[in-house]
Amino acid sequence: MPNLPLPDVDMGLAVLALGILGLVGLAAIVVLEGLVLRNLKWGSLGRSLLDSLLMNAGSTAVGIVLVWIAGDVMLVPGSMGAAIFRLPLTWALSVVIEAGMLVYFRKKPAREVLRPVLLANVASYLLLGTLILVGLLGS
């Protein structure tokens, strides 16, 4: 079974490999992280969803570039268990990219952006980690 694409940075791989289905997964992440931002009083629901779209577009774009640069490494077949080992790396990369996007485009200080971005990514990675574990236990 191939490695599963993970949220954010790995969504570039999902979009390239799965097309519309990858975009649906990206949309689900945007909504989930937007709801987390709204719950943290980041802004209105519209602002939170827009900022979630902005930050995830950035991390997905980086993911697409990484697939082009390091495709042989990222596309190596493996088990779903191998995807778990990539979680911390792709999570950290997503947080850095997405926080940078909000600092740059929203002109907010990093200390104001970091906590909401961390928590939004924790939510999306917990969801995916749970799905991976359920897949591992079911196989």
C-alpha positions as CSV (number, residue, x, y, z in Angstrom):
1,M,0.0,0.0,0.0
2,P,1.5,3.4,-0.9
3,N,2.2,6.1,1.7
4,L,-0.9,8.2,2.4
5,P,-0.7,11.8,1.6
6,L,-0.7,13.9,4.8
7,P,-2.3,17.3,5.4
8,D,-0.9,20.5,4.1
9,V,2.6,19.9,2.7
10,D,1.7,16.4,1.5
11,M,-1.5,17.7,0.0
12,G,0.6,18.7,-3.0
13,L,1.3,15.0,-3.6
14,A,-2.4,14.2,-3.1
15,V,-3.5,16.9,-5.6
16,L,-1.0,15.7,-8.2
17,A,-1.7,12.0,-7.6
18,L,-5.5,12.1,-6.9
19,G,-6.7,15.1,-8.8
20,I,-10.2,16.1,-7.8
21,L,-10.1,13.7,-4.8
22,G,-7.0,15.4,-3.6
23,L,-8.7,18.8,-3.9
24,V,-11.6,17.5,-1.9
25,G,-9.2,16.5,0.8
26,L,-7.6,19.9,0.7
27,A,-11.0,21.5,1.0
28,A,-11.8,19.4,4.1
29,I,-8.5,20.6,5.7
30,V,-9.2,24.2,4.9
31,V,-12.7,24.0,6.5
32,L,-11.4,22.1,9.6
33,E,-8.5,24.5,10.2
34,G,-10.8,27.5,9.4
35,L,-13.2,26.3,12.1
36,V,-10.3,26.0,14.6
37,L,-9.2,29.5,13.7
38,R,-12.7,30.8,14.2
39,N,-13.0,29.0,17.5
40,L,-9.8,30.7,18.6
41,K,-11.4,34.0,17.8
42,W,-9.0,34.7,14.9
43,G,-11.7,36.6,13.1
44,S,-15.1,36.2,11.5
45,L,-16.0,32.8,10.0
46,G,-15.3,34.2,6.6
47,R,-11.9,35.7,7.6
48,S,-10.9,32.4,9.3
49,L,-11.8,30.3,6.3
50,L,-10.1,32.7,3.9
51,D,-6.9,32.7,6.0
52,S,-7.1,28.9,6.3
53,L,-7.3,28.8,2.5
54,L,-4.4,31.2,2.2
55,M,-2.1,29.3,4.5
56,N,-3.0,25.9,3.1
57,A,-2.5,27.1,-0.5
58,G,1.0,28.1,0.5
59,S,1.9,24.8,2.2
60,T,0.3,22.8,-0.7
61,A,2.3,24.8,-3.2
62,V,5.5,24.0,-1.3
63,G,4.4,20.3,-1.3
64,I,4.0,20.3,-5.1
65,V,7.5,21.8,-5.4
66,L,8.9,19.1,-3.0
67,V,7.3,16.4,-5.1
68,W,9.1,17.7,-8.2
69,I,12.4,18.1,-6.4
70,A,12.3,15.0,-4.2
71,G,9.7,12.9,-5.9
72,D,11.7,9.7,-5.7
73,V,11.9,10.1,-1.9
74,M,8.3,11.1,-1.4
75,L,6.8,8.6,-3.7
76,V,8.6,5.5,-2.4
77,P,6.0,2.8,-1.7
78,G,5.6,1.9,1.9
79,S,3.0,1.0,4.5
80,M,0.6,3.2,6.2
81,G,2.9,2.9,9.2
82,A,5.6,4.7,7.2
83,A,3.2,7.6,6.9
84,I,3.1,7.9,10.7
85,F,6.9,8.5,10.8
86,R,6.5,11.4,8.3
87,L,3.8,13.1,10.4
88,P,6.2,15.1,12.7
89,L,8.3,16.3,9.8
90,T,5.4,17.4,7.6
91,W,3.5,18.9,10.6
92,A,6.5,21.1,11.5
93,L,7.0,22.1,7.9
94,S,3.3,23.0,7.6
95,V,3.4,25.1,10.7
96,V,6.4,27.0,9.6
97,I,5.1,27.7,6.1
98,E,1.5,28.5,7.2
99,A,2.7,30.8,10.0
100,G,5.0,32.5,7.6
101,M,2.1,33.0,5.1
102,L,-0.1,34.7,7.8
103,V,2.8,36.9,9.1
104,Y,3.6,38.0,5.6
105,F,0.0,38.5,4.2
106,R,-1.8,39.6,7.4
107,K,1.1,41.7,8.7
108,K,0.7,40.2,12.2
109,P,3.6,39.4,14.5
110,A,4.8,35.8,14.6
111,R,3.9,35.4,18.3
112,E,0.3,36.3,17.5
113,V,0.1,33.8,14.5
114,L,2.0,30.8,15.9
115,R,-0.6,29.5,18.5
116,P,-3.6,29.5,16.1
117,V,-1.5,27.9,13.3
118,L,-0.1,25.2,15.7
119,L,-3.6,24.3,17.0
120,A,-5.2,24.3,13.5
121,N,-2.5,21.9,12.3
122,V,-2.8,19.8,15.4
123,A,-6.5,19.3,14.6
124,S,-5.9,18.3,11.0
125,Y,-3.0,16.0,11.8
126,L,-4.9,14.4,14.7
127,L,-7.7,13.6,12.4
128,L,-5.4,12.1,9.8
129,G,-3.3,10.3,12.4
130,T,-6.5,8.7,13.7
131,L,-7.5,7.7,10.2
132,I,-4.1,6.1,9.6
133,L,-4.2,4.2,12.9
134,V,-7.7,2.9,12.1
135,G,-6.4,1.8,8.7
136,L,-3.4,0.1,10.4
137,L,-5.7,-1.7,12.9
138,G,-8.1,-2.7,10.2
139,S,-5.5,-4.3,8.0
